[in-house]
Amino acid sequence: MPGEIIGEGLAALLRWLLQQLAWFVLEIVLGGTGYLILRLLRSRRAEDGHACVLAGLVFWVATGFSVGWWLRRSTG
């Protein structure tokens, strides 16, 4: 019985850590990058969170493809 309690506690802790990691990736990495991009492209403030996340996602996907293409071309 104590093992089950510890196991459930560890599962809850792991679930919380994964939620925090997902929040960090979506809000900070994608949303922050997208906000900066939209802020540079638009003269007014970018308020829509979905647009910021989408712009950040497009940026990181394009960056990943560009780096992959560059590495493949440079290594022969």
ZABA-973926 format. One record per atom (N, C-alpha, C, O, CB): residue number from 1; residue in three letters; x, y, z. Coordinates in steps of 0.02 Angstrom, whole numbers, plus 50000, padded with zeros to 5 digits. Each point is the difference from the previous one (the first is absolute). Glycine has a CB too. Layout:
! residues N
(node NUM, 'ALA', (X, Y, Z)),
...
//
This chain:
! residues 76
(node 1, 'MET', (50040, 49940, 50000)),
(node 1, 'MET', (49960, 50060, 50000)),
(node 1, 'MET', (50043, 50064, 50000)),
(node 1, 'MET', (49984, 50046, 49963)),
(node 1, 'MET', (49927, 49890, 50096)),
(node 2, 'PRO', (50142, 50068, 49981)),
(node 2, 'PRO', (50041, 50061, 49997)),
(node 2, 'PRO', (50034, 50008, 49931)),
(node 2, 'PRO', (50010, 50057, 49977)),
(node 2, 'PRO', (50010, 49933, 50146)),
(node 3, 'GLY', (49996, 49954, 49844)),
(node 3, 'GLY', (50029, 50005, 49933)),
(node 3, 'GLY', (49953, 50030, 49950)),
(node 3, 'GLY', (50021, 50037, 49956)),
(node 3, 'GLY', (50048, 49864, 50071)),
(node 4, 'GLU', (49866, 50083, 49980)),
(node 4, 'GLU', (49950, 50029, 49954)),
(node 4, 'GLU', (49994, 50075, 50011)),
(node 4, 'GLU', (49992, 50038, 49953)),
(node 4, 'GLU', (49947, 49854, 50046)),
(node 5, 'ILE', (50064, 50129, 50064)),
(node 5, 'ILE', (49994, 50072, 50015)),
(node 5, 'ILE', (50060, 50037, 49971)),
(node 5, 'ILE', (49992, 50054, 49971)),
(node 5, 'ILE', (49944, 49920, 50134)),
(node 6, 'ILE', (50123, 49998, 49904)),
(node 6, 'ILE', (50060, 50032, 49973)),
(node 6, 'ILE', (49998, 50001, 49924)),
(node 6, 'ILE', (50018, 50050, 49969)),
(node 6, 'ILE', (50048, 49912, 50131)),
(node 7, 'GLY', (49911, 49983, 49869)),
(node 7, 'GLY', (49994, 49997, 49928)),
(node 7, 'GLY', (49951, 50052, 49972)),
(node 7, 'GLY', (50014, 50032, 49950)),
(node 7, 'GLY', (50014, 49847, 50056)),
(node 8, 'GLU', (49916, 50128, 50028)),
(node 8, 'GLU', (49951, 50050, 49978)),
(node 8, 'GLU', (50027, 50071, 50009)),
(node 8, 'GLU', (49987, 50044, 49959)),
(node 8, 'GLU', (49921, 49877, 50070)),
(node 9, 'GLY', (50129, 50090, 50025)),
(node 9, 'GLY', (50030, 50066, 50011)),
(node 9, 'GLY', (50052, 50016, 49947)),
(node 9, 'GLY', (50003, 50056, 49976)),
(node 9, 'GLY', (49977, 49931, 50146)),
(node 10, 'LEU', (50061, 49964, 49861)),
(node 10, 'LEU', (50050, 50011, 49947)),
(node 10, 'LEU', (49967, 50010, 49932)),
(node 10, 'LEU', (50024, 50041, 49960)),
(node 10, 'LEU', (50057, 49890, 50105)),
(node 11, 'ALA', (49865, 50033, 49922)),
(node 11, 'ALA', (49964, 50010, 49937)),
(node 11, 'ALA', (49971, 50070, 49996)),
(node 11, 'ALA', (50002, 50032, 49947)),
(node 11, 'ALA', (49972, 49845, 50049)),
(node 12, 'ALA', (49998, 50147, 50059)),
(node 12, 'ALA', (49972, 50068, 50001)),
(node 12, 'ALA', (50056, 50051, 49991)),
(node 12, 'ALA', (49990, 50050, 49965)),
(node 12, 'ALA', (49917, 49912, 50110)),
(node 13, 'LEU', (50150, 50027, 49956)),
(node 13, 'LEU', (50056, 50046, 49993)),
(node 13, 'LEU', (50026, 50001, 49928)),
(node 13, 'LEU', (50015, 50053, 49973)),
(node 13, 'LEU', (50016, 49927, 50147)),
(node 14, 'LEU', (49974, 49962, 49849)),
(node 14, 'LEU', (50023, 49996, 49931)),
(node 14, 'LEU', (49950, 50034, 49953)),
(node 14, 'LEU', (50020, 50035, 49954)),
(node 14, 'LEU', (50039, 49858, 50073)),
(node 15, 'ARG', (49876, 50097, 49985)),
(node 15, 'ARG', (49949, 50032, 49959)),
(node 15, 'ARG', (50005, 50076, 50006)),
(node 15, 'ARG', (49993, 50036, 49950)),
(node 15, 'ARG', (49931, 49864, 50065)),
(node 16, 'TRP', (50087, 50125, 50046)),
(node 16, 'TRP', (50007, 50072, 50010)),
(node 16, 'TRP', (50062, 50028, 49965)),
(node 16, 'TRP', (49997, 50053, 49969)),
(node 16, 'TRP', (49944, 49935, 50142)),
(node 17, 'LEU', (50115, 49975, 49893)),
(node 17, 'LEU', (50061, 50022, 49966)),
(node 17, 'LEU', (49991, 50002, 49924)),
(node 17, 'LEU', (50024, 50046, 49968)),
(node 17, 'LEU', (50043, 49905, 50126)),
(node 18, 'LEU', (49899, 50000, 49878)),
(node 18, 'LEU', (49987, 49999, 49928)),
(node 18, 'LEU', (49954, 50057, 49979)),
(node 18, 'LEU', (50009, 50029, 49947)),
(node 18, 'LEU', (50007, 49848, 50052)),
(node 19, 'GLN', (49935, 50140, 50043)),
(node 19, 'GLN', (49956, 50057, 49985)),
(node 19, 'GLN', (50040, 50065, 50001)),
(node 19, 'GLN', (49989, 50043, 49958)),
(node 19, 'GLN', (49914, 49895, 50092)),
(node 20, 'GLN', (50142, 50069, 49997)),
(node 20, 'GLN', (50042, 50060, 50004)),
(node 20, 'GLN', (50046, 50005, 49939)),
(node 20, 'GLN', (50011, 50054, 49974)),
(node 20, 'GLN', (49983, 49942, 50151)),
(node 21, 'LEU', (50034, 49948, 49854)),
(node 21, 'LEU', (50043, 49999, 49941)),
(node 21, 'LEU', (49960, 50019, 49938)),
(node 21, 'LEU', (50024, 50038, 49958)),
(node 21, 'LEU', (50048, 49874, 50095)),
(node 22, 'ALA', (49868, 50061, 49940)),
(node 22, 'ALA', (49958, 50017, 49942)),
(node 22, 'ALA', (49982, 50074, 50001)),
(node 22, 'ALA', (50001, 50032, 49948)),
(node 22, 'ALA', (49952, 49851, 50051)),
(node 23, 'TRP', (50031, 50144, 50060)),
(node 23, 'TRP', (49985, 50071, 50005)),
(node 23, 'TRP', (50060, 50042, 49980)),
(node 23, 'TRP', (49993, 50049, 49964)),
(node 23, 'TRP', (49924, 49928, 50128)),
(node 24, 'PHE', (50142, 50003, 49931)),
(node 24, 'PHE', (50061, 50037, 49984)),
(node 24, 'PHE', (50012, 50000, 49925)),
(node 24, 'PHE', (50015, 50053, 49971)),
(node 24, 'PHE', (50033, 49916, 50140)),
(node 25, 'VAL', (49945, 49974, 49857)),
(node 25, 'VAL', (50013, 49996, 49928)),
(node 25, 'VAL', (49949, 50041, 49962)),
(node 25, 'VAL', (50019, 50039, 49955)),
(node 25, 'VAL', (50030, 49847, 50059)),
(node 26, 'LEU', (49887, 50107, 50002)),
(node 26, 'LEU', (49949, 50036, 49962)),
(node 26, 'LEU', (50001, 50075, 50013)),
(node 26, 'LEU', (49998, 50040, 49953)),
(node 26, 'LEU', (49932, 49858, 50051)),
(node 27, 'GLU', (50072, 50121, 50058)),
(node 27, 'GLU', (49994, 50071, 50017)),
(node 27, 'GLU', (50065, 50038, 49991)),
(node 27, 'GLU', (50000, 50054, 49970)),
(node 27, 'GLU', (49912, 49915, 50110)),
(node 28, 'ILE', (50142, 50005, 49944)),
(node 28, 'ILE', (50063, 50038, 50000)),
(node 28, 'ILE', (50036, 49993, 49933)),
(node 28, 'ILE', (50017, 50050, 49968)),
(node 28, 'ILE', (49992, 49933, 50155)),
(node 29, 'VAL', (50003, 49955, 49855)),
(node 29, 'VAL', (50040, 49990, 49940)),
(node 29, 'VAL', (49960, 50019, 49937)),
(node 29, 'VAL', (50023, 50041, 49961)),
(node 29, 'VAL', (50040, 49867, 50097)),
(node 30, 'LEU', (49878, 50062, 49933)),
(node 30, 'LEU', (49961, 50014, 49939)),
(node 30, 'LEU', (49966, 50069, 50004)),
(node 30, 'LEU', (50006, 50040, 49954)),
(node 30, 'LEU', (49976, 49837, 50031)),
(node 31, 'GLY', (49983, 50135, 50071)),
(node 31, 'GLY', (49963, 50063, 50006)),
(node 31, 'GLY', (50046, 50060, 50004)),
(node 31, 'GLY', (49986, 50052, 49969)),
(node 31, 'GLY', (49925, 49886, 50088)),
(node 32, 'GLY', (50144, 50057, 49980)),
(node 32, 'GLY', (50046, 50056, 50005)),
(node 32, 'GLY', (50034, 50016, 49934)),
(node 32, 'GLY', (50006, 50059, 49982)),
(node 32, 'GLY', (50013, 49910, 50136)),
(node 33, 'THR', (50003, 49980, 49847)),
(node 33, 'THR', (50031, 50011, 49935)),
(node 33, 'THR', (49950, 50029, 49951)),
(node 33, 'THR', (50015, 50047, 49963)),
(node 33, 'THR', (50063, 49858, 50058)),
(node 34, 'GLY', (49861, 50067, 49978)),
(node 34, 'GLY', (49948, 50026, 49956)),
(node 34, 'GLY', (49981, 50071, 50017)),
(node 34, 'GLY', (49988, 50040, 49955)),
(node 34, 'GLY', (49970, 49845, 50032)),
(node 35, 'TYR', (50040, 50131, 50077)),
(node 35, 'TYR', (49984, 50069, 50020)),
(node 35, 'TYR', (50053, 50048, 49974)),
(node 35, 'TYR', (49983, 50053, 49974)),
(node 35, 'TYR', (49959, 49904, 50129)),
(node 36, 'LEU', (50121, 50024, 49903)),
(node 36, 'LEU', (50054, 50044, 49975)),
(node 36, 'LEU', (49996, 50008, 49925)),
(node 36, 'LEU', (50010, 50055, 49974)),
(node 36, 'LEU', (50062, 49909, 50121)),
(node 37, 'ILE', (49914, 49983, 49869)),
(node 37, 'ILE', (49994, 50003, 49927)),
(node 37, 'ILE', (49942, 50045, 49980)),
(node 37, 'ILE', (50007, 50043, 49957)),
(node 37, 'ILE', (50043, 49842, 50033)),
(node 38, 'LEU', (49892, 50104, 50040)),
(node 38, 'LEU', (49941, 50040, 49983)),
(node 38, 'LEU', (50010, 50073, 50021)),
(node 38, 'LEU', (49975, 50045, 49967)),
(node 38, 'LEU', (49953, 49854, 50045)),
(node 39, 'ARG', (50107, 50112, 50042)),
(node 39, 'ARG', (50013, 50068, 50023)),
(node 39, 'ARG', (50044, 50037, 49949)),
(node 39, 'ARG', (49991, 50059, 49989)),
(node 39, 'ARG', (49998, 49904, 50131)),
(node 40, 'LEU', (50059, 50001, 49850)),
(node 40, 'LEU', (50043, 50030, 49949)),
(node 40, 'LEU', (49962, 50013, 49935)),
(node 40, 'LEU', (50012, 50050, 49966)),
(node 40, 'LEU', (50086, 49893, 50085)),
(node 41, 'LEU', (49855, 50013, 49932)),
(node 41, 'LEU', (49964, 50006, 49937)),
(node 41, 'LEU', (49942, 50049, 50004)),
(node 41, 'LEU', (49983, 50031, 49950)),
(node 41, 'LEU', (50050, 49853, 50024)),
(node 42, 'ARG', (49936, 50122, 50084)),
(node 42, 'ARG', (49942, 50044, 50008)),
(node 42, 'ARG', (50021, 50060, 50041)),
(node 42, 'ARG', (50042, 49996, 50045)),
(node 42, 'ARG', (49879, 49907, 49948)),
(node 43, 'SER', (50048, 50154, 49991)),
(node 43, 'SER', (50016, 50060, 50039)),
(node 43, 'SER', (49963, 50001, 50066)),
(node 43, 'SER', (50022, 50031, 50049)),
(node 43, 'SER', (49998, 50030, 49844)),
(node 44, 'ARG', (49922, 49905, 50110)),
(node 44, 'ARG', (49963, 49998, 50063)),
(node 44, 'ARG', (50016, 49936, 50038)),
(node 44, 'ARG', (50032, 49955, 49973)),
(node 44, 'ARG', (49876, 50114, 49975)),
(node 45, 'ARG', (50071, 49928, 50113)),
(node 45, 'ARG', (50016, 49943, 50043)),
(node 45, 'ARG', (49961, 49938, 49979)),
(node 45, 'ARG', (49940, 50004, 49986)),
(node 45, 'ARG', (50083, 50075, 50108)),
(node 46, 'ALA', (50010, 49864, 49904)),
(node 46, 'ALA', (49968, 49937, 49983)),
(node 46, 'ALA', (49966, 49972, 50062)),
(node 46, 'ALA', (50034, 49979, 50047)),
(node 46, 'ALA', (50052, 49997, 49863)),
(node 47, 'GLU', (49849, 50023, 50092)),
(node 47, 'GLU', (49963, 49979, 50059)),
(node 47, 'GLU', (49979, 49926, 49997)),
(node 47, 'GLU', (49992, 49969, 50052)),
(node 47, 'GLU', (49967, 50148, 49959)),
(node 48, 'ASP', (50032, 49856, 49929)),
(node 48, 'ASP', (49973, 49933, 49993)),
(node 48, 'ASP', (50053, 49947, 50017)),
(node 48, 'ASP', (50051, 49996, 49966)),
(node 48, 'ASP', (49869, 50046, 49946)),
(node 49, 'GLY', (50067, 49919, 50139)),
(node 49, 'GLY', (50047, 49949, 50021)),
(node 49, 'GLY', (50008, 49944, 49949)),
(node 49, 'GLY', (50054, 49972, 49992)),
(node 49, 'GLY', (49918, 50055, 50124)),
(node 50, 'HIS', (49973, 49956, 49850)),
(node 50, 'HIS', (50003, 49947, 49950)),
(node 50, 'HIS', (50044, 50020, 49941)),
(node 50, 'HIS', (50038, 49960, 49974)),
(node 50, 'HIS', (49847, 50002, 50060)),
(node 51, 'ALA', (50110, 50101, 49946)),
(node 51, 'ALA', (50041, 50024, 49945)),
(node 51, 'ALA', (50074, 50000, 50019)),
(node 51, 'ALA', (50043, 49984, 49959)),
(node 51, 'ALA', (49862, 50086, 50001)),
(node 52, 'CYS', (50110, 49947, 50102)),
(node 52, 'CYS', (50069, 49999, 50024)),
(node 52, 'CYS', (50028, 49929, 50000)),
(node 52, 'CYS', (50057, 49989, 49978)),
(node 52, 'CYS', (49921, 50113, 50092)),
(node 53, 'VAL', (49984, 49851, 49955)),
(node 53, 'VAL', (50023, 49930, 50002)),
(node 53, 'VAL', (50008, 49973, 49929)),
(node 53, 'VAL', (50049, 49965, 49987)),
(node 53, 'VAL', (49893, 50018, 50124)),
(node 54, 'LEU', (50012, 50033, 49845)),
(node 54, 'LEU', (50006, 49977, 49930)),
(node 54, 'LEU', (50060, 50030, 49966)),
(node 54, 'LEU', (50036, 49965, 49964)),
(node 54, 'LEU', (49840, 50023, 50031)),
(node 55, 'ALA', (50136, 50077, 50015)),
(node 55, 'ALA', (50059, 50032, 49970)),
(node 55, 'ALA', (50064, 49970, 50028)),
(node 55, 'ALA', (50048, 49989, 49963)),
(node 55, 'ALA', (49886, 50117, 50021)),
(node 56, 'GLY', (50068, 49880, 50081)),
(node 56, 'GLY', (50058, 49969, 50030)),
(node 56, 'GLY', (50012, 49930, 49974)),
(node 56, 'GLY', (50057, 49980, 49987)),
(node 56, 'GLY', (49925, 50088, 50114)),
(node 57, 'LEU', (49964, 49894, 49891)),
(node 57, 'LEU', (50005, 49932, 49973)),
(node 57, 'LEU', (50026, 50000, 49929)),
(node 57, 'LEU', (50044, 49960, 49982)),
(node 57, 'LEU', (49862, 50005, 50092)),
(node 58, 'VAL', (50069, 50080, 49884)),
(node 58, 'VAL', (50024, 50005, 49931)),
(node 58, 'VAL', (50074, 50020, 49999)),
(node 58, 'VAL', (50039, 49973, 49961)),
(node 58, 'VAL', (49845, 50059, 50001)),
(node 59, 'PHE', (50135, 50014, 50082)),
(node 59, 'PHE', (50070, 50020, 50003)),
(node 59, 'PHE', (50045, 49942, 50019)),
(node 59, 'PHE', (50051, 49988, 49967)),
(node 59, 'PHE', (49913, 50126, 50065)),
(node 60, 'TRP', (50018, 49848, 50021)),
(node 60, 'TRP', (50044, 49946, 50022)),
(node 60, 'TRP', (50001, 49942, 49951)),
(node 60, 'TRP', (50052, 49967, 49992)),
(node 60, 'TRP', (49924, 50066, 50125)),
(node 61, 'VAL', (49969, 49953, 49849)),
(node 61, 'VAL', (50000, 49947, 49949)),
(node 61, 'VAL', (50044, 50022, 49941)),
(node 61, 'VAL', (50039, 49960, 49975)),
(node 61, 'VAL', (49844, 50003, 50061)),
(node 62, 'ALA', (50110, 50099, 49942)),
(node 62, 'ALA', (50041, 50025, 49945)),
(node 62, 'ALA', (50074, 50000, 50020)),
(node 62, 'ALA', (50043, 49984, 49959)),
(node 62, 'ALA', (49861, 50086, 49999)),
(node 63, 'THR', (50111, 49949, 50103)),
(node 63, 'THR', (50069, 49999, 50024)),
(node 63, 'THR', (50028, 49930, 50001)),
(node 63, 'THR', (50057, 49988, 49980)),
(node 63, 'THR', (49920, 50114, 50088)),
(node 64, 'GLY', (49983, 49850, 49956)),
(node 64, 'GLY', (50022, 49930, 50001)),
(node 64, 'GLY', (50013, 49973, 49931)),
(node 64, 'GLY', (50051, 49966, 49989)),
(node 64, 'GLY', (49884, 50018, 50114)),
(node 65, 'PHE', (50021, 50030, 49849)),
(node 65, 'PHE', (50011, 49977, 49932)),
(node 65, 'PHE', (50061, 50034, 49969)),
(node 65, 'PHE', (50039, 49968, 49964)),
(node 65, 'PHE', (49838, 50012, 50023)),
(node 66, 'SER', (50133, 50084, 50027)),
(node 66, 'SER', (50058, 50035, 49973)),
(node 66, 'SER', (50065, 49973, 50027)),
(node 66, 'SER', (50048, 49990, 49963)),
(node 66, 'SER', (49882, 50112, 50025)),
(node 67, 'VAL', (50073, 49886, 50077)),
(node 67, 'VAL', (50060, 49972, 50030)),
(node 67, 'VAL', (50013, 49930, 49974)),
(node 67, 'VAL', (50057, 49982, 49985)),
(node 67, 'VAL', (49924, 50087, 50118)),
(node 68, 'GLY', (49966, 49890, 49891)),
(node 68, 'GLY', (50008, 49933, 49972)),
(node 68, 'GLY', (50026, 50001, 49929)),
(node 68, 'GLY', (50043, 49961, 49981)),
(node 68, 'GLY', (49866, 50001, 50094)),
(node 69, 'TRP', (50063, 50083, 49885)),
(node 69, 'TRP', (50022, 50006, 49930)),
(node 69, 'TRP', (50073, 50022, 49998)),
(node 69, 'TRP', (50039, 49974, 49961)),
(node 69, 'TRP', (49843, 50054, 50003)),
(node 70, 'TRP', (50136, 50021, 50077)),
(node 70, 'TRP', (50068, 50025, 50002)),
(node 70, 'TRP', (50049, 49946, 50022)),
(node 70, 'TRP', (50054, 49994, 49971)),
(node 70, 'TRP', (49902, 50121, 50052)),
(node 71, 'LEU', (50026, 49846, 50028)),
(node 71, 'LEU', (50044, 49946, 50023)),
(node 71, 'LEU', (50009, 49947, 49947)),
(node 71, 'LEU', (50055, 49974, 49991)),
(node 71, 'LEU', (49909, 50049, 50126)),
(node 72, 'ARG', (49982, 49960, 49848)),
(node 72, 'ARG', (50004, 49949, 49948)),
(node 72, 'ARG', (50044, 50024, 49942)),
(node 72, 'ARG', (50039, 49961, 49972)),
(node 72, 'ARG', (49847, 49996, 50060)),
(node 73, 'ARG', (50108, 50107, 49951)),
(node 73, 'ARG', (50041, 50027, 49945)),
(node 73, 'ARG', (50073, 50007, 50021)),
(node 73, 'ARG', (50045, 49989, 49959)),
(node 73, 'ARG', (49854, 50073, 49997)),
(node 74, 'SER', (50114, 49955, 50106)),
(node 74, 'SER', (50069, 50013, 50021)),
(node 74, 'SER', (50039, 49935, 50013)),
(node 74, 'SER', (50061, 49999, 49994)),
(node 74, 'SER', (49901, 50109, 50056)),
(node 75, 'THR', (50003, 49838, 49968)),
(node 75, 'THR', (50035, 49937, 50013)),
(node 75, 'THR', (50007, 49957, 49938)),
(node 75, 'THR', (50035, 49949, 50001)),
(node 75, 'THR', (49922, 50056, 50114)),
(node 76, 'GLY', (50011, 50014, 49832)),
(node 76, 'GLY', (50008, 49965, 49936)),
(node 76, 'GLY', (49954, 49944, 49994)),
(node 76, 'GLY', (50000, 49965, 49950)),
(node 76, 'GLY', (50114, 50068, 50047)),
//
